[in-house]
């Protein structure tokens, strides 16, 4: 097999509200300009519907598209009189609301001493996250906030809506994405207002304190990152053994609808953060430490294994690399050895040494994975190198896979042809180290019989498209961000045609 080289390669305070919700004036567009007011509208079973005070929107999560008999215990918040579709509700007791349906508008008229207020209530089958903060959210550092996560849960055959609450730190995340009107955020759960970490398994994901709210702004399909990590997980699930010391060497993410200070912010993915805890790294002994490095920039060729311009010093950043773990000492020697071998070693020395430094089977899987989805931003940047304590072999892990499945990092459409590589892969294939090319060919053939089948790749995309349309989340996304104007049917069609073309191309490459 000949595989060609290609050019594409919160110091502030927060209200002492305990478990009570803090309520705020609306914000205009992005980060909130906050003043504290007190306004809650309608409570079902001790969980308030989340409110956008500007657009007069109420959202409440349900476990299914339809509940034939919805009889919640009702509360009125700061109102003394509330109606739904002309039916007057009774406060502090169960009300039989009959059949309720996801994504159908219900008119709520609420009265208090200040007058009559009309809201549109929608039920959604997506979880809801509300972030309350008294400070405008900065790029960094994280500022104090109070978070509430409302989600539907099936328990003993009955549906219920639950509310998880916690202090948290929040900041805007991303480099180029921070300039978008719809921001992504980094969220860290805190045990108290002083920033002490707190771990929780949000929405059934892993126990952790660090979380990401991914805006998915350039991805008009709103699922490329999620789909990609699900495929990465399936690839490792299909193996009888794995070099990772965890069953899931990648992130999980769940759709949510986000509110900040009672302003609806749209559809987000709540995602785990890829860190040493996720893949169960440990410190180890000097010289055989567990380490985790992240490739953070294209510039200079260092993360493409093309250049080695300086020796590392006492910094967490070195020539386009960031040391993620350990965070208490500088440990660049393992990466330096790998880089020098790829950049400087003669062919014979490279062939003899590289398989002692890099897990070639895992590297082959990473190559197949990134080229399947044509992840433009993940072969030179946005990937991790991990090495377990007392091990010599590096493993590669992907991160931030939005620029994939037919779009570039700026969101424009891309071709379905071409291959991604860096100098590491170029040398592995040119020297055919340990029959690396056969690893690629055999791996492609094996995955094409199952995980990489066209229907297997398209089924989750169809499912999520249906979910986002049925929930009404895409309609609300379009209303909140008028510049977006997503047509899910068109986006799914493009995704389908691109994926089919990509598979046809790769079948020729790996033949």
C-alpha positions in Angstrom: 0.0 0.0 0.0 1.3 3.5 -0.9 0.1 6.3 1.3 0.9 9.6 -0.2 2.1 12.8 1.6 -0.2 15.8 1.2 0.0 19.5 1.9 -3.2 19.5 3.9 -2.0 18.4 6.7 -15.8 34.7 40.2 -12.5 38.1 44.2 -16.3 38.8 44.4 -19.3 37.9 46.5 -22.5 36.2 45.5 -25.9 36.4 47.1 -26.3 34.2 50.2 -29.1 32.3 48.6 -28.3 28.8 49.8 -30.3 26.6 47.5 -32.6 29.5 46.4 -32.3 30.8 43.0 -30.8 34.2 42.4 -32.7 36.4 39.8 -31.3 39.0 37.6 -32.0 41.7 35.1 -31.7 40.6 31.4 -28.5 41.2 29.5 -28.3 42.4 25.9 -26.2 39.9 24.0 -23.3 38.1 25.5 -21.7 38.5 28.9 -24.2 39.8 31.5 -24.3 43.2 32.9 -26.0 42.2 36.1 -28.2 43.8 38.7 -30.1 41.7 41.2 -33.8 41.6 41.2 -36.2 39.0 42.5 -38.5 37.3 40.0 -39.5 33.7 39.6 -42.6 32.7 37.7 -43.8 29.1 37.8 -42.6 26.1 39.8 -43.4 22.5 39.0 -42.5 19.9 41.7 -40.2 22.2 43.4 -38.2 23.1 40.3 -38.8 26.5 38.7 -39.2 26.8 34.9 -36.0 28.7 33.8 -36.9 32.2 32.6 -35.6 34.6 30.0 -36.9 37.9 31.3 -36.2 39.7 28.0 -38.0 37.4 25.6 -40.5 36.2 28.2 -39.6 32.6 27.6 -40.1 29.8 30.1 -38.5 26.4 29.7 -39.0 23.2 31.7 -37.5 19.8 31.1 -39.6 16.7 30.5 -38.4 13.0 30.2 -40.3 12.4 27.0 -42.0 14.2 24.1 -45.4 13.8 25.6 -46.8 13.2 29.1 -50.4 12.1 29.0 -51.1 13.2 32.6 -48.9 15.9 34.1 -50.0 16.6 37.7 -47.2 18.6 39.3 -47.2 20.4 42.6 -47.3 24.0 41.6 -45.7 27.2 43.0 -45.9 30.8 41.8 -42.6 32.3 42.8 -43.0 36.1 43.1 -46.6 36.1 41.6 -49.9 35.7 43.3 -52.0 34.6 40.3 -50.9 32.4 37.4 -52.8 30.9 34.4 -51.7 28.4 31.7 -53.7 28.7 28.4 -56.6 30.4 30.3 -56.7 27.7 33.1 -56.2 29.3 36.5 -53.7 27.4 38.6 -53.9 26.7 42.3 -50.7 27.5 44.3 -49.0 25.1 46.7 -51.0 22.0 45.6 -51.1 19.5 42.8 -52.7 20.7 39.5 -53.9 18.4 36.8 -52.5 19.9 33.6 -53.5 16.9 31.4 -51.4 16.2 28.4 -48.3 18.3 27.9 -46.2 18.1 24.8 -42.6 19.1 24.1 -42.1 22.2 21.9 -45.7 23.3 22.0 -46.2 26.9 23.2 -48.2 27.4 26.4 -49.3 30.9 27.3 -48.6 31.8 30.9 -50.2 34.9 32.3 -48.8 35.8 35.7 -49.9 38.7 38.0 -48.3 40.4 40.9 -48.3 43.9 42.5 -46.4 45.3 39.5 -49.0 44.2 36.9 -49.7 41.4 34.4 -46.9 39.6 32.6 -47.3 37.2 29.7 -44.7 34.4 29.0 -44.5 31.6 26.5 -43.8 28.3 28.3 -42.2 25.4 26.4 -41.4 21.9 27.6 -38.1 20.5 26.4 -36.5 17.1 26.6 -33.1 18.5 27.0 -31.5 19.4 30.3 -31.4 23.1 31.3 -28.4 24.9 32.9 -28.7 28.3 34.6 -25.7 30.2 35.6 -26.1 33.2 38.0 -23.2 35.6 38.4 -22.8 39.1 39.8 -19.9 39.8 37.6 -19.4 40.1 33.8 -17.8 36.8 32.8 -14.1 37.4 31.7 -11.8 35.5 29.5 -9.9 34.6 32.7 -9.7 34.1 35.5 -12.9 32.2 36.6 -15.3 34.3 38.6 -17.8 33.1 41.2 -21.2 31.9 40.1 -24.1 29.8 41.2 -25.2 27.0 38.8 -28.5 25.1 38.6 -28.9 22.0 36.4 -32.5 20.9 35.8 -32.9 17.5 34.1 -35.6 14.9 33.7 -34.9 11.5 35.3 -36.6 8.1 35.2 -36.8 6.6 38.7 -38.7 3.3 39.5 -40.7 3.6 36.3 -41.8 7.1 37.0 -40.6 10.4 35.6 -39.3 13.2 37.7 -37.5 16.5 37.2 -34.4 17.0 39.4 -32.3 20.1 40.2 -28.6 20.0 40.9 -27.1 23.1 42.4 -23.5 24.2 43.2 -21.1 27.1 43.4 -18.9 27.3 40.4 -16.2 29.3 38.7 -16.8 30.4 35.1 -14.8 32.0 32.4 -14.9 32.4 28.6 -12.8 29.8 26.9 -11.1 29.4 23.6 -8.8 31.5 21.5 -10.4 32.3 18.1 -13.8 31.1 19.4 -13.8 33.8 22.1 -14.4 36.4 19.4 -17.7 34.8 18.3 -20.9 36.4 19.5 -21.9 33.1 21.1 -19.3 32.2 23.6 -18.0 28.9 25.0 -17.3 28.8 28.7 -15.1 26.9 31.1 -16.9 25.8 34.2 -15.4 24.5 37.5 -17.6 23.2 40.2 -16.8 24.7 43.6 -17.7 23.5 47.1 -18.0 27.0 48.4 -17.6 30.6 47.3 -13.8 30.5 47.9 -13.0 28.3 45.0 -12.4 24.9 46.6 -12.9 22.2 44.0 -16.0 20.0 44.1 -16.6 16.9 41.9 -19.9 15.7 40.6 -21.1 13.3 37.9 -23.2 15.7 35.9 -25.8 14.1 33.7 -24.3 10.7 34.3 -20.9 11.6 33.1 -17.7 11.1 35.0 -17.0 12.6 38.5 -15.2 15.8 37.8 -14.9 19.4 38.7 -13.8 20.8 35.4 -16.4 21.1 32.6 -16.8 22.8 29.3 -19.8 24.6 27.8 -19.2 24.2 24.1 -21.1 26.8 22.0 -20.5 24.7 18.8 -20.8 28.1 17.0 -19.0 27.3 13.7 -20.6 23.9 13.4 -24.0 24.5 12.0 -24.9 20.9 12.4 -24.3 21.3 16.2 -22.9 17.8 16.7 -19.5 17.3 14.9 -17.4 17.3 18.1 -20.0 15.0 19.9 -20.2 12.6 17.0 -16.4 12.4 16.7 -15.8 11.5 20.3 -18.5 8.9 20.2 -16.7 7.2 17.3 -13.3 7.5 19.1 -15.0 5.7 22.0 -16.4 3.0 19.8 -13.1 2.3 18.3 -11.6 1.6 21.7 -14.7 -0.3 22.9 -14.2 -2.7 19.9 -10.8 -3.8 21.2 -10.2 -6.8 23.4 -7.4 -4.8 25.2 -6.3 -1.2 25.4 -3.1 0.7 26.4 -5.3 3.2 28.2 -6.0 2.7 31.9 -9.6 3.7 31.5 -12.5 2.3 29.5 -13.2 5.7 27.9 -10.1 7.5 26.6 -12.0 10.5 25.5 -14.6 12.9 26.6 -18.4 12.5 26.8 -20.7 15.4 26.2 -24.5 16.0 26.6 -26.8 18.6 25.0 -28.2 21.3 27.3 -29.9 24.6 26.9 -28.1 27.4 28.7 -29.3 30.5 30.6 -27.1 33.1 32.1 -28.7 35.5 34.5 -32.1 34.8 33.3 -31.2 35.3 29.6 -31.5 32.4 27.2 -28.1 31.7 25.5 -29.1 28.8 23.2 -28.0 25.2 22.6 -24.7 24.0 24.2 -22.8 20.8 24.8 -21.8 20.2 28.4 -18.6 18.3 28.0 -16.0 16.6 30.2 -12.5 18.0 30.2 -9.7 15.9 28.9 -7.2 15.9 31.8 -5.0 13.5 33.8 -8.0 12.4 35.9 -10.0 11.4 32.8 -7.3 9.0 31.6 -6.1 8.1 35.1 -2.5 9.3 35.0 -0.4 9.1 38.1 2.9 10.8 39.0 5.3 7.9 39.0 9.0 8.1 39.8 11.5 10.6 38.5 12.4 9.6 34.9 9.2 7.6 34.5 6.6 10.2 35.4 3.1 10.1 34.1 2.9 13.1 31.7 0.3 14.8 29.6 1.2 17.4 26.9 -1.1 19.4 24.6 -0.3 20.7 21.2 -1.6 24.3 21.2 -0.4 26.0 18.1 0.4 25.4 14.4 3.2 28.0 14.4 6.9 27.0 14.1 6.5 23.4 13.2 7.2 22.0 16.7 3.9 20.3 17.1 4.2 18.9 13.6 7.5 17.3 14.6 9.3 19.3 12.0 11.5 21.5 14.1 13.4 21.5 17.4 14.6 25.0 18.0 15.4 25.2 21.8 15.7 23.2 24.9 12.8 23.4 27.4 13.1 25.6 30.4 11.0 26.2 33.6 7.8 27.0 31.9 4.6 25.2 31.2 4.8 26.3 27.5 7.5 25.0 25.2 7.6 25.7 21.4 3.8 25.2 20.9 3.4 22.6 23.6 1.7 23.0 26.9 2.4 20.7 29.9 -0.9 19.8 31.3 0.4 17.2 33.9 2.1 17.2 36.2 1.2 20.7 37.3 3.7 21.1 40.1 7.0 20.5 38.3 8.4 20.8 34.8 8.9 17.4 33.1 9.7 18.0 29.5 12.3 15.2 29.1 10.0 12.6 27.7 8.7 14.9 25.0 12.1 16.2 24.2 13.3 12.7 23.6 10.4 11.9 21.3 10.8 15.2 19.4 14.6 14.8 18.9 14.1 11.3 17.6 11.6 12.4 15.0 13.3 15.6 14.0 17.0 14.6 14.0 17.4 10.9 14.0 18.7 9.2 10.8 16.3 6.8 9.2 17.9 3.7 10.7 18.0 5.1 14.2 14.5 6.5 13.9 13.1 3.1 12.8 14.9 1.4 15.7 13.9 3.8 18.4 10.4 5.2 17.6 8.5 2.1 18.6 10.1 2.3 22.1 8.7 5.9 22.5 5.4 5.7 20.8 2.6 3.1 20.8 2.4 2.5 17.1 -0.9 0.6 17.2 -2.6 3.5 19.0 -0.9 6.0 16.7 -2.3 4.1 13.7 -5.8 4.4 15.2 -5.4 8.1 15.7 -4.3 8.5 12.1 -7.3 6.5 10.8 -9.7 8.4 13.1 -8.5 11.9 12.2 -8.5 11.1 8.6 -11.9 9.5 8.6 -13.4 12.8 9.9 -10.8 14.9 8.1 -10.1 16.8 11.4 -8.0 19.6 9.9 -7.2 21.1 13.3 -6.1 17.9 15.0 -3.0 16.5 13.4 -0.7 19.4 14.2 -2.7 21.1 16.9 -5.5 20.2 19.3 -4.2 16.8 20.3 -2.6 15.3 23.4 0.4 13.1 24.1 0.0 11.0 27.2 2.5 8.7 28.9 1.6 6.6 32.0 3.9 6.3 34.9 6.6 3.6 34.5 5.8 3.4 30.8 7.9 4.6 27.8 5.3 4.7 25.1 3.3 7.8 24.3 -0.4 7.6 23.4 -2.2 10.2 21.2 -5.6 11.6 22.1 -7.8 14.0 20.1 -9.4 17.2 21.4 -11.7 19.9 20.1 -12.9 18.2 16.9 -15.2 20.8 15.6 -13.3 21.4 12.3 -14.2 18.0 10.9 -16.8 16.2 8.8 -16.6 18.6 5.9 -15.9 22.0 7.6 -12.8 24.0 8.3 -12.0 25.7 11.7 -13.8 28.8 10.5 -16.9 26.9 9.5 -16.6 27.0 5.7 -17.2 23.7 3.8 -14.2 21.6 2.8 -13.4 18.9 0.3 -13.9 15.2 1.1 -10.5 14.3 -0.4 -7.0 14.7 0.8 -5.0 13.3 3.7 -3.8 14.8 7.0 -0.3 14.1 8.3 2.6 15.5 10.2 6.3 14.7 10.1 5.9 11.9 12.6 3.4 10.1 10.4 5.4 10.9 7.3 8.5 9.2 8.6 6.5 6.2 10.0 5.0 5.6 6.6 8.1 6.3 4.5 10.2 3.9 6.7 7.2 1.6 7.2 8.3 1.2 10.8 7.2 -2.2 12.2 5.0 -2.5 9.1 3.1 0.6 10.1 1.4 0.8 6.7 -0.1 -2.7 7.2 -1.4 -1.5 10.6 -3.2 1.3 8.8 -4.6 -0.9 6.0 -5.7 -3.7 8.3 -7.2 -1.2 10.8 -9.2 0.5 8.0 -10.5 -2.8 6.7 -11.5 -3.9 10.2 -13.3 -0.7 11.1 -15.0 -0.5 7.7 -16.8 -3.7 8.5 -18.5 -2.1 11.6 -17.9 1.3 13.1 -16.9 3.0 9.8 -19.9 1.7 7.8 -21.8 4.5 6.2 -25.1 3.7 8.0 -23.2 3.3 11.4 -21.7 6.8 10.9 -25.0 8.4 9.8 -27.4 6.9 12.4 -26.3 9.0 15.3 -26.4 12.2 13.2 -29.9 11.4 12.2 -30.9 10.7 15.8 -29.5 13.9 17.1 -31.0 15.9 14.2 -34.4 14.6 15.1 -33.8 15.3 18.8 -32.8 18.9 18.3 -35.7 19.5 16.0 -38.3 17.8 18.2 -37.1 19.6 21.3 -37.4 23.0 19.7 -33.8 23.7 20.6 -32.8 24.6 17.0 -35.8 27.0 16.7 -34.7 28.7 19.9 -31.1 28.8 18.8 -32.1 30.5 15.6 -34.2 33.0 17.4 -31.5 33.8 20.0 -28.7 34.1 17.4 -30.2 35.7 14.3 -27.0 35.4 12.3 -27.1 31.6 12.6 -30.2 30.6 10.7 -29.6 26.8 10.8 -31.5 24.5 8.5 -31.0 21.1 10.0 -32.3 19.2 7.0 -29.8 20.9 4.7 -26.9 20.4 7.2 -27.7 16.7 7.6 -27.9 16.3 3.8 -24.5 17.9 3.4 -23.1 15.8 6.2 -24.4 12.6 4.6 -23.1 13.4 1.1 -19.7 14.5 2.5 -19.3 11.4 4.6 -20.2 9.1 1.7 -17.7 10.8 -0.5 -15.0 10.6 2.2 -15.5 6.9 2.7 -15.2 6.3 -1.1 -12.0 8.4 -1.2 -10.4 6.6 1.8 -11.3 3.2 0.4 -9.1 4.0 -2.6 -6.3 5.3 -0.4 -6.1 2.2 1.8 -6.7 -0.3 -1.0 
